[in-house]
Amino acid sequence: MTALRVDPIACRAHGLCAELLPEVVDLDEWGYPLLGPLPGHLIAEARRAAAACPALALRLTTPT
């Protein structure tokens, strides 16, 4: 199953991921993302959100 992951070291709390993918991403009180499960029908949107991340901290992963 494909999952959305955030690199907590690289993340700078811009919040763009939550704007682009509100179905999966909530923000904590400091603006850092809290990720929920990624439904299969949102994979394309998650890919776009990861590509738009200014800090390149968001990634899609697939199990090997």
N, C-alpha and C positions, 0 to 999 in steps of 0.2 A: 504494500500500500504506500502510495506517495504521501509524504508528510512535509509540512512547512516547518523550518527550523530558523532560529535567530541566533546569531553569534553575539552573546551578551557583551563581549569585549569590544567588538567593532561598532555595535549599535550606539547611536548618538541621540536617540529619542526624538527624531524629527516628526514621527507620527504619520508619515505618508502611507505606510502600510495599512494603518487603521482606516484611513480615508479611502484607499483603493480596495480594501478587502474587509469591510466591516462585519461580514458574516463569520469571519474566522479570527480576526484580530481585535482585541480590546487593549486599552492602554491602562497602565497602572497609574498611581497618583503622581509619578514623576515623568510620565509620558513614554515609558518603555513598554514594548509590546508583550501582551499575554496571549499566547496562541492556543486556539481551540482545535478540535479535529477538522481536517480538511476533507470535505465531501468531494467525491470524484467529479461532480459537475462543475466544481470551481477551480479545477487544476489550471486551466488556461488563464483565469484571472489571477491566480496565485503566481503563476510564471511572470505575468506582467508586473505584479507588485514587487516581486523579487528583483526584476530588471530595473525597476524605477527607484529602488532604495538608494538614497544618496550615499550611504556608508557601505553599501554592498554587504550588509549584515544579514540579509534574508536569503534563504536558500531552500530549494526543493530537493528533497532526498527520496531515494527509492531503496528498498531493502535489496541486499545482494544474496 
